[in-house]
Amino acid sequence: MSVQLWTYILVGITFTLYIGIAIWSRAGSTKEFYVAGGGVSPLANGMATAADWMSAASFISMAGIISFAGYDGAVYLMGWTGGYVLLALLLAPYLRKFGKFTVPDFIGERYYSKTARIVAVICALIVSFTYVAGQMRGVGIVFSRFLEVDIDTGVIIGMVIVLFYAVLGGMKGITYTQVAQYCVLIFAFMVPAIFISIQMTGNPIPQLGMGSTIADGTYLLDKLDGLSTELGFSEYTNGSKNLIDVFAITFALMVGTAGLPHVIVRFFTVKRVKDARKSAGLALLLIAILYTTAPAVAVFARTNLIETVSGKDYDAMPEWFKNWETTGLIGHDDKNGDGKIQYVANPEINELKVDRDIMVLANPEIANLPAWVIALVAAGGLAAALSTAAGLLLVISSSVSHDLIKNVFNPDLSEKGELWAARLSAVGAVCVAGYFGINPPGFVAAVVALAFGLAAASFFPAIILGIFYKKMNSKGAITGMVVGISLMLFYMLKFKFGIFDGGKEAVAGLKDGWWFGISPEGFGTIAMVVNFVVALVVNKFTEEPPEEVQDIVENIRIPSGAGEASAH
């Protein structure tokens, strides 16, 4: 059977499964819509959290970044996994004990202020829409190649699917759908990795295969270093980023993880505080399976790409090249007219254009694996993108319906009215997400990294100070959030999109003007520090929070056997 037929079969089966789960677990109350009724088991919640966390950026784009950036791409691995540890140990249990559905809910209650709630909602919407743009872009890329439609049509198909189970099932439907999506995506990521590891090194464990020898006795990484330097690139295993930027990106991704609203809300879906800890630990183990495999996939993909394409006749290119060329994500410009593809570091003579987001998806085709394996990767990429997109859309809809409409504008709204408001908000959110997917600001992982920077700049200081500093008041927290996210947005718009300096075409020339030598992906660290400083300074010169708020903060940090008693 052809790749396309296998894709229709596997994607059809998985989509039918997701829709069936959504119908079976549809939400009948606001508690089910927002937090799945609060009765999800730690294992199911751990799997759902892992799927929610491993987005299109993890599945499709992360190995692609590492395959092109080499050692420098490790910042994404370190930042995203380290951030999850930070979230699991430092924040999750306390937020669960506080007992609020959403991050804006926590901030609104902790800082006893409608203004704080509104600012938090705005921050949540900015972070979530930036993040979801990357997911919809990932969906479009998968559909464009494997269902042979253009990227825009692929995004629209993805919108319809997400809309169906997010609007119908809410968090309850999304949680059980994400359990299935985790199984699909991890199987789809590991099977081709194992195949290619055996094919290239004879070792069935990709993590070990990456460091093993190939048929001629050369170590695979040594061979890739040699191939890279021959083409004018730096050695694959050597980093070229400056140390400050490496630290800034890693730290921004870490603290951004700890401030991501769609991940934090997962810890409200379990019964007890100790279940929140258990599900966080399980999720970390499940995430590690993919994250430890991604560098190996990157090495395999980069080696295969160079050996298959560089210096070869364009007319003799294998079928996979022509298939991906029709999507516009890989292309050849024969500058010297010799009919061969010159793939080199020098942009003046380089003839190959590769979108790094295709590396994981194209890898099985480049390695000439069976059609069903290629189709399986397509199903996995869709599962990764759709699972995270659904979680983000729920954050957006709950921020609008629960935090704004119910708690600010219409406190008397009935539960049924709030449920309808949440569903209508989800519809609006899907439409906006689709627009960003059709008009993306960059490749998937770069867009997602910016979302982490925005979360670091806005939420992380407010949440940390809200839990660990009982004298933190609303004026300090609000000012810090506004200044932090405004600074990050300004830097992002200036240096990523060239808004103030001549548009996107001028961005490459702005690199020398980066403040402190820090890229937009890492600037969340600076904006977060500014947020902390501003918040604490304003707090020092304004009144203390009410005594009852300070008592609540004291209570959520009591480590006791009150874990059981605090279940609601």
Secondary structure, 3 states (H helix, E strand, C coil): CCHHHHHHHHHHHHHHHHHHHHHHCCCCCHHHHHHHHHCECHHHHHHHHHHHHCCHHHHHHHHHHHHHHHHHHHHHHHHHHHHHHHHHHHHHHHHHHHCCCCHHHHHHHHCCCHHHHHHHHHHHHHHHHHHHHHHHHHHHHHHHHHCCCCHHHHHHHHHHHHHHHHHHHHHHHHHHHHHHHHHHHHHHHHHHHHHHHHHHHCCCCHHHHCCCECCCCCEHHHHHHHHHHHCCCCCCCCCCCCHHHHHHHHHHHHHHHCCCHHHHHHHHCECCHHHHHHHHHHHHHHHHHHHHHHHHHHHHHHHHHHHHHCCCEHHHCCHHHHHHHCCCCEEECCCCCCCECCCCCCCCCCCEEECHHHHHHHHHHHCCCCHHHHHHHHHHHHHHHHHHHHHHHHHHHHHHHHHHHHHHHCCCCCHHHHHHHHHHHHHHHHHHHHHHHHCCCCCHHHHHHHHHHHHHHHHHHHHHHHHHCCCCCHHHHHHHHHHHHHHHHHHHHHHCCCCCCCCHHHHHHHHHHCHHHCCCCCCHHHHHHHHHHHHHHHHHCCCCCCHHHHHHHHHHCCCCCHHHHCCC
